Amino acid sequence: MRVFSTMRDVVLLSALALGAVTTSHAQAPARTPAPATDYPSRPITIVVPFAAGTTTDQTGRFLAKHITDATKQPVIIQNLPGAEGFIGLQHVLRQPADGYTIVIGSNTTHAANVSLFKKLPYDPVRDFVPVTGIIIGGVTLVVQPNSPYNNVQDLVADARKHPGKLSFGWGNSSSRSGGEVLKELTGINILSVPYKALTTAITDLMGGQITMVFGDAPAVMPLVRAGKLKALGVSTTTRMPGYEDIPTIAEQGIKGYQASGWLAVFAPKGTPADIVAKLNAIIVPIMRTPEAATFFGQNAWKPFPGTPQELAQFQKSEIERWADLVKSAGIEQQ
C-alpha cells in the first residue's frame, strides 16, 4: 500500500451520494451502428452528470460548440445531475452504443466511486469505453472574506486548538479530497460536510454555515476576485497560471500536499472501435487548439487529450490511487 503522505501526483475530483446504491448494472440496448464513414450524420448528445454551471457543464458546452463547428452537426447538452453522477451514467448506459450519446466522466464517476461506495449501479471500466482525456487541474482553499485566517498555517493552528470545531464542505470528490488530504498531512480534526453540489457548499460558506471549501477554480475564483471569498492556497504543486498571487498549500508548510481532478469523454460499452476512433479524432484536435488552452487556462485547468488507450491506463492508475486514499484516510464507504 502507498503511504498517503508521499502521494505527489494524486489526481482527485465530484461529490458522494448520501446513501448507498444497490441497483444492478445497466445494459445498453442492441442497435446496429452506422458505419464510421457516415459518422456523425445526426445530432450528438453529451450527457453532463452534474448541474448546470459546474466545471463539467462548462466543459461540455465548450466541446459542444466546437464539435458542431467541426462536424456541422448539432450537439445537445443534457444535464442529468444527482447521486454522484449515477443518474447521468445510468441514462447513458440505456442508450444505443452508436456514438450519438457520450458522457463527460470525472475522477469521481470513473475512479473515486469505486472505493467510495460498497456497491455501484455501474462499472466505470467494464461499462464504458474511454475516448479521450479533456482537462486536469487543481482546487482552491477558500474561506469567508472576514475570516481571521490569512494563510493555511493560521487555519491549521486554529484547528489544532479547537478540534472538531472547523468544517469543510464538499460537493464532489476533488473538493472532498482537498480537505481529506489536509487532515491526513496535518493530523487536524475538521468536520467533513457533504453537499449534493459544490455550488451549495459555496453558498453555505458565504452564509457562514461552514468554515472552508476546496473548490474548482471556475466555481470559486470569480467570487474571490469579487471580494466575496478569500483564497488561502491552491492545491497544485506550483502556482496556478493566472493566479500567481495565491500560494500553493504545499509551500505554506504542508509538505507533499496536492489534490486535483480531471474530466474525460467516455462512450457506453459496445460502441464500435471505429466510432470511438472518429470521436477521438474530432475531440483531440479541439483540445489541442490555443483557444482550448486559453479557455481552460484562465480557470487554472490544463487540457490533456490523448488516445483511448492512454485514458484507459490513466483511469486504472486513478482507481488505484483512490483506493489508497480511502484506506489511508479511513474514509468510510457509503
Secondary structure, 3 states (H helix, E strand, C coil): CCCHHHCCCCCCCCCCCCCCCCCCCCCCCCCCCCCHHHCCCCCEEEEECCCCCCHHHHHHHHHHHHHHHHHCCCEEEEECCCHHHHHHHHHHHCCCCCCCEEEEEECHHHHHHHHHCCCCCCCCCCCEEEEEEEEEEEEEEEECCCCCCCCHHHHHHHHHHCCCCCEEEECCHHHHHHHHHHHHHHCCCCEEEECCCHHHHHHHHHCCCCCEEEEEHHHHHHHHHCCCCEEEEECCCCCCCCCCCCCECHHHCCCCCCCEEEEEEEEECCCCHHHHHHHHHHHHHHHCCHHHHHHHHCCCEEECCCCHHHHHHHHHHHHHHHHHHHHHHCCCCC
